[in-house]
Amino acid sequence: MLHYPHASFIRWDDEHHRLVLVADRGFSPIENRRVAEGINHISFTLPTLADLAASYEEKKARGITPHWPVNHGISTSMYYYDPDGNEFEMQVDNFDTDIEAHEFMATSEYKDNPIGVDLDLTEWLERVKTGEDERFLKKRPIIGPRHSRWEKSIYYKPSDKV
């Protein structure tokens, strides 16, 4: 388990994490506790960024677009909502081994920004389609501290807080 002030990453096998417990200071108190029950999101792992791009294009052709594409550092992810409002993540691991992912998660860079860097989908898709080396695409830019989805976001606005 890796523990940070706002999140704990739990695993029971070689995956970098299987369960994340988050205390996100960007969220507001929930008046109706019934809407707080359940799982935040589920994740599906794809083998390559080209597969993630193809998944994105297949969904987009059906009018389904991600509400949050992001490079977390440990993964490149696209978050969607299903028709019932459940969040799901399509993701690709950014490291070849769990050891590399765990080493990255132990860095001050990750401690400062466990959330990630939002992806500009137009630029990202073009880079994937032109065959840019996935090692470069997976490398997360350093933007400094970020401890909630709303900080330094090109997708979220303070009015979007739940």
C-alpha positions in Angstrom: 0.0 0.0 0.0 1.1 3.5 -0.8 -0.3 6.3 1.4 -0.4 10.0 0.8 -2.3 12.7 2.8 -5.2 12.6 0.4 -5.1 9.0 -1.0 -4.2 5.5 -0.3 -3.4 3.0 -3.2 -4.1 -0.6 -2.3 -3.0 -3.6 -4.3 -3.1 -7.4 -3.7 -1.1 -8.5 -6.8 1.4 -7.0 -9.2 -0.9 -4.2 -10.5 0.2 -0.7 -9.4 -3.2 -0.3 -7.7 -6.5 -2.1 -7.5 -8.4 0.2 -5.0 -7.8 3.9 -4.2 -9.3 5.6 -1.2 -9.5 9.3 -1.8 -10.1 12.3 0.5 -10.5 15.0 -2.2 -10.7 18.4 -0.7 -12.2 19.6 -3.9 -15.5 17.8 -3.2 -18.3 19.5 -1.3 -20.2 17.9 1.6 -23.0 15.6 0.3 -26.4 16.5 1.7 -28.1 13.3 0.5 -25.9 10.5 1.9 -27.7 8.0 -0.3 -26.0 9.4 -3.4 -22.6 8.9 -1.8 -22.9 5.1 -1.5 -21.1 2.8 -3.9 -18.0 2.7 -6.0 -16.5 5.8 -7.5 -15.5 4.2 -10.8 -14.4 1.0 -12.4 -11.4 0.7 -14.8 -10.6 -1.3 -17.9 -7.0 -1.7 -19.0 -6.1 -1.7 -22.7 -2.6 -2.8 -23.9 -1.5 0.3 -25.9 -2.2 3.9 -26.5 -3.3 3.1 -30.1 -5.9 0.8 -28.5 -7.1 3.6 -26.2 -7.3 5.9 -29.2 -9.3 3.4 -31.2 -11.6 2.9 -28.1 -12.1 6.7 -27.9 -12.9 6.9 -31.7 -15.4 4.0 -31.5 -17.2 5.6 -28.6 -17.1 9.1 -30.1 -18.7 7.8 -33.3 -21.6 6.8 -31.1 -21.8 10.1 -29.4 -20.0 9.0 -26.3 -17.1 11.2 -25.3 -14.9 11.3 -22.2 -15.5 13.9 -19.6 -11.9 13.7 -18.4 -8.9 12.5 -20.4 -5.8 12.6 -18.2 -2.2 11.3 -17.9 -2.0 10.2 -14.3 1.7 9.4 -14.6 1.1 5.7 -13.8 -1.6 5.5 -16.6 -3.1 7.4 -19.4 -6.8 7.4 -18.9 -10.2 8.5 -20.3 -13.1 8.8 -17.9 -16.7 8.4 -19.1 -20.2 8.1 -17.6 -22.5 5.3 -18.5 -26.2 6.0 -19.1 -26.9 5.5 -15.3 -24.3 8.1 -14.4 -21.7 5.5 -13.2 -18.1 6.6 -14.0 -15.8 4.2 -15.8 -12.2 4.5 -16.9 -10.5 3.2 -20.0 -6.7 3.2 -19.3 -3.3 2.1 -20.4 -0.4 1.5 -18.0 2.4 4.0 -18.6 5.1 1.7 -17.2 6.2 -1.7 -18.5 6.4 -3.2 -15.0 4.7 -2.8 -11.7 8.1 -2.1 -10.1 8.5 1.0 -12.3 5.0 2.2 -11.6 5.6 1.8 -7.8 8.9 3.6 -8.0 7.2 6.5 -9.8 4.4 6.5 -7.2 7.1 6.9 -4.5 8.6 10.1 -6.1 8.0 13.6 -4.9 6.7 14.4 -8.4 3.8 11.9 -7.8 3.3 13.1 -4.2 3.0 16.7 -5.5 0.6 15.6 -8.2 -1.2 12.3 -7.7 -4.1 13.5 -10.0 -2.2 14.0 -13.3 -2.2 16.3 -16.3 -5.3 16.7 -18.5 -4.9 15.6 -22.1 -5.8 17.9 -25.0 -7.5 15.2 -27.0 -7.0 16.7 -30.4 -3.3 17.0 -29.9 -3.0 13.6 -28.2 -5.0 11.8 -30.8 -2.9 13.3 -33.6 0.4 12.3 -31.9 -0.9 8.7 -31.4 -2.1 8.4 -35.0 1.2 9.7 -36.5 2.9 6.9 -34.7 4.9 8.9 -32.1 6.8 6.6 -29.7 4.5 5.6 -26.9 7.3 6.1 -24.4 7.2 9.9 -25.1 3.4 10.0 -25.1 3.2 8.3 -21.8 5.7 10.6 -20.1 3.6 13.0 -18.0 4.5 16.7 -18.1 5.4 18.3 -14.8 2.8 21.0 -13.9 3.5 21.3 -10.2 1.1 20.4 -7.3 -2.4 19.2 -8.1 -4.5 17.5 -5.5 -8.0 17.4 -7.1 -9.5 17.2 -10.5 -10.5 20.8 -10.4 -7.0 22.2 -9.9 -5.2 23.2 -13.1 -7.9 21.5 -15.2 -8.9 22.2 -18.8 -12.1 20.2 -18.3 -13.4 20.8 -14.8 -14.6 24.1 -13.4 -15.4 25.0 -9.8 -19.1 24.9 -10.7 -18.7 21.2 -11.6 -17.8 20.1 -8.0 -20.1 17.4 -6.6 
